[in-house]
Amino acid sequence: MRFASHRDIARAVERGVRKAGLPVAYSAGFSPHPKISYSGGAPTCSASEAEFLEMSLTQICDPRDVRERLDAALPAGIDVIEVTDMAQVPEGLRLEASHWKVVLPGVAPAEAAQAVQAFLAAAHAEVERLTSKGTRQLDARAAVVTMELDRRATHDQDAGCAILRMVVRHMTPAVRPDDILVALRRMSALAPSSPPLVTRLAQGPLGGLAAAAAPTAVTRPGAPQDLGAGADQGQEKATRLDADCAGLTRTAPKSAYELLPRGAERPAMADSAREPDGRDRPHARDRAREQGSS
């Protein structure tokens, strides 16, 4: 399933909703679409155990019944873990950060530890990403709250691999795990022998995830980590973690461009390829009027 794109997942969910017979609400207009929104979808080629979606229904349904019907209708690999009535959650979904696990095949733990230390000590880690609007430059270091080497995985199926665990803020533009791996490769020549296996373990509030990412913490993947009784303690630990990380502020920046050096906020878009949007073409009636007058 990690090779399925976000559009593939959305189409599978829409088919599952229709197959389950759920009374989903539709948008108005000439092309009605089911009212299903996705929060922080995982990038393609990344596995995930914590994806969230919000679905509007036209009538009140039992969340347990919705979970059973939808889970039975979805294909293998897409499992519905829990369904919650959002009317019972006053704060809504606070998905401020993600907890990622990255398996680096063929990388020695000592080499990975040095790369992590160099990355956390850096004030900035600029990377470039090729998008449909051209090449964009962003700061991968600004999004990383915590990063550590998982020293417990030295046997079993992960033998001969280094495993990184990191908490990454949700920013605009989004800093993805592959951007962080590019920064590690540039700074420390960290090159796995085969493509890394990236898995999102949890999403939730920034304070809860930062506290849950500590080596002594035990969490259940897939659920927001800050909704329990220890939310205040987790927020306090997260504040201390933020203060200890170099180059980070106590509040999450709105954009990855905010922590770049001056003059590097955004690359010049003049030389970038521009997708045609039709706004620069004259209207058909204007062309006909010009031809008639000539």
C-alpha atoms as one frame of an Amber mdcrd trajectory, in Angstrom:
protein
   0.000   0.000   0.000   2.905   2.406   0.403   3.179   2.603  -3.389  -0.414
   3.825  -3.685  -0.795   7.553  -4.236  -3.119   9.851  -2.323  -5.575   9.837
  -5.244  -5.601   6.036  -5.256  -6.454   5.988  -1.553  -9.190   8.595  -2.038
 -10.789   6.601  -4.873 -10.641   3.388  -2.831 -12.314   5.113   0.139 -15.086
   6.571  -2.040 -15.793   3.142  -3.527 -15.758   1.633  -0.036 -18.251   4.221
   1.222 -20.641   3.421  -1.635 -20.186  -0.325  -1.162 -20.847  -0.023   2.579
 -24.051   1.926   1.913 -23.146   4.807   4.206 -25.370   7.929   3.920 -22.516
  10.211   2.895 -23.284  13.853   2.139 -22.467  15.328  -1.265 -21.417  18.801
  -2.316 -23.701  21.014  -4.395 -23.137  22.099  -7.968 -22.859  20.451 -11.368
 -20.295  17.851 -10.179 -21.310  16.626  -6.713 -18.544  14.945  -4.741 -18.765
  13.075  -1.429 -17.796  15.295   1.498 -14.639  13.440   2.564 -11.534  15.387
   3.563  -8.085  14.003   4.323  -5.678  15.518   6.852  -1.951  15.295   6.188
  -1.839  12.451   3.690   1.355  10.390   3.644   3.660  10.830   0.623   3.774
   8.120  -2.015   6.203   5.264  -1.177   5.665   5.880   2.554   3.772   3.390
   4.709   1.472   4.692   7.412  -0.310   3.405  10.487  -2.000   6.716  11.289
  -4.063   8.277   8.499  -7.102  10.407   9.292 -10.142  11.448   7.274 -13.330
  13.333   8.042 -16.606  12.272   6.426 -19.949  14.097   6.555 -23.093  11.962
   6.804 -26.694  12.971   6.183 -27.944  11.195   9.288 -26.680  10.206  12.715
 -24.987   6.798  12.674 -23.372   4.638  15.309 -19.566   5.080  14.976 -19.028
   1.394  15.747 -21.400   0.369  12.940 -19.700   2.787  10.518 -16.302   1.337
  11.360 -17.404  -2.270  10.814 -19.201  -1.579   7.538 -16.469   0.594   6.070
 -13.653  -1.704   7.161 -15.374  -4.682   5.518 -15.848  -2.732   2.266 -12.287
  -1.429   1.904  -9.564  -3.443   0.122  -6.824  -5.317   1.954  -4.183  -2.966
   3.329  -6.603  -0.162   4.241  -7.936  -0.879   7.723 -10.339   1.316   9.686
  -8.966   1.383  13.232 -11.398   3.757  14.915 -14.372   5.989  14.070 -15.264
   8.982  16.245 -18.156  11.411  16.127 -16.446  14.779  15.667 -19.317  16.494
  17.475 -17.967  14.835  20.618 -14.444  16.242  20.059 -14.618  20.004  20.714
 -11.020  20.673  19.693 -11.286  18.698  16.466  -8.318  16.928  14.901  -5.101
  18.629  16.029  -2.645  17.057  13.609   0.357  19.311  14.173   3.188  16.788
  13.739   3.969  13.220  12.684   6.119  10.527  14.265   8.153   8.747  11.555
  10.214   5.554  11.541  12.910   5.306   8.851  14.764   2.043   8.192  18.121
   2.617   6.447  19.369  -0.669   4.936  23.110  -1.185   4.902  23.865   1.781
   7.191  25.912   1.151  10.331  24.362   2.496  13.560  27.526   4.457  14.360
  27.425   6.158  10.963  23.741   7.007  11.406  24.380   8.393  14.902  27.048
  10.758  13.567  24.717  11.919  10.789  21.914  12.597  13.288  24.262  14.549
  15.551  25.487  16.694  12.661  21.942  17.334  11.448  20.656  18.407  14.872
  23.678  20.664  15.393  23.058  22.522  12.123  21.044  25.737  12.132  19.662
  25.140   8.630  19.483  22.265   6.171  18.420  23.635   2.796  17.091  21.216
   0.197  15.469  21.671  -3.198  12.300  20.024  -4.425  11.091  19.903  -8.012
   7.381  20.725  -8.193   4.910  21.505 -10.954   5.646  25.207 -10.353   9.404
  24.806 -10.583  12.204  24.201  -8.090  11.469  25.211  -4.521  13.964  25.606
  -1.721  13.019  24.850   1.888  14.642  24.262   5.250  14.386  20.613   6.313
  15.960  21.358   9.719  13.169  23.752  10.673  10.566  20.979  10.621  12.421
  18.372  12.706  11.546  18.571  16.404  13.307  15.398  17.571  15.469  12.812
  15.830  17.173   9.822  17.416  18.735   6.494  16.537  16.659   3.500  17.605
  19.275   1.296  19.273  16.776  -1.393  20.279  16.451  -2.770  16.743  19.709
  -4.672  16.356  18.272  -8.134  15.766  15.292  -9.783  14.096  14.329  -8.550
  10.625  16.079  -5.180  11.065  19.566  -6.626  11.571  22.175  -4.791   9.519
  20.037  -1.642   9.322  19.993   1.646  11.128  16.593   2.906  12.264  15.779
   6.566  12.802  12.773   7.893  14.673  11.826  11.536  14.261   8.990  13.926
  14.987   8.347  16.306  12.083   6.166  19.391  12.214   3.378  19.905   9.683
   4.462  23.025   7.818   3.693  24.872   4.584   5.199  23.740   2.294   5.286
  20.298   3.892   8.722  18.913   4.766   8.618  15.219   3.900  10.867  12.445
   5.210  12.619  12.166   1.854  13.596  15.847   2.138  15.217  15.100   5.493
  17.033  12.087   4.034  18.363  14.281   1.222  19.704  16.713   3.837  21.372
  13.852   5.736  22.989  12.606   2.542  24.331  16.057   1.686  25.621  16.808
   5.163  27.033  13.400   6.153  27.110  11.323   2.944  24.556   8.958   4.483
  23.647   6.592   1.631  21.590   3.418   2.260  22.303   0.376   0.097  18.630
   0.239  -0.980  15.680   2.645  -0.768  14.735   3.429   2.855  11.488   2.123
   4.308   9.565   5.065   5.758   6.559   4.500   8.028   4.376   7.048   9.811
   3.645   5.699  13.277   1.379   8.429  14.647  -0.107  11.862  14.061  -1.322
  14.298  16.657  -0.591  17.436  18.648   3.042  18.519  18.670   3.448  18.306
  22.445   2.083  14.801  22.768   4.150  13.392  19.906   7.367  14.968  21.163
   6.832  13.389  24.566   5.804  10.047  23.064   8.942   9.931  20.921  11.127
   9.725  24.032  12.918   6.351  24.343  11.103   5.494  27.599   7.625   6.237
  26.289   5.237   3.505  25.178   2.500   4.594  22.757  -0.116   3.030  20.553
   0.538   3.883  16.888  -2.301   5.394  14.963  -3.948   7.543  17.629  -3.414
  11.202  18.579  -1.069  11.087  21.535  -2.225  14.193  23.397  -5.831  13.244
  24.220  -5.111  11.263  27.387  -4.646  12.169  31.019  -0.977  13.104  30.625
  -1.466  15.815  28.020  -0.160  18.632  30.236   2.953  16.669  31.162   3.572
  15.846  27.523   3.252  19.503  26.550   5.764  20.470  29.250   8.254  17.875
  27.978   7.749  19.069  24.419   8.496  22.652  25.449  11.804  21.554  26.956
  12.619  19.534  23.846  11.916  22.520  21.617  14.166  24.713  23.745  17.020
  22.194  23.522  16.887  21.855  19.715  19.096  24.373  17.941  17.484  26.646
  15.383  13.889  26.009  16.517  11.418  28.354  18.140   8.885  27.529  20.823
   5.995  28.001  18.426   5.690  26.103  15.187   6.431  28.370  12.204   3.738
  28.559   9.571   6.128  28.064   6.681   9.408  26.290   6.059  10.641  29.454
   4.375  10.560  31.439   7.651  13.751  29.873   9.046  15.835  30.105   5.861
  18.664  32.656   5.675  17.769  36.091   4.369  17.576  36.150   0.594  16.713
  32.449   0.346  13.049  32.577   1.318  11.755  31.565  -2.091  13.552  30.919
  -5.386  12.899  33.223  -8.281   9.954  31.957 -10.290  10.706  33.925 -13.449
  12.750  31.123 -15.003  10.429  28.356 -13.797   8.068  26.540 -16.080   4.516
  27.774 -15.780   1.550  25.514 -16.318  -1.094  26.968 -18.644  -4.181  27.980
 -16.715  -6.163  29.646 -19.485  -6.260  33.059 -17.831  -3.775  34.599 -20.278
  -5.722  33.490 -23.383  -8.236  35.993 -24.822 -11.852  35.012 -24.607 -13.452
  33.490 -27.713 -15.925  36.377 -27.993 -13.073  38.894 -27.827 -11.258  37.086
 -30.634 -14.434  37.005 -32.731 -14.990  40.717 -32.109 -11.428  41.506 -33.161
 -11.764  39.431 -36.328 -15.079  41.086 -37.157 -13.671  44.585 -36.698 -10.677
  43.811 -38.872
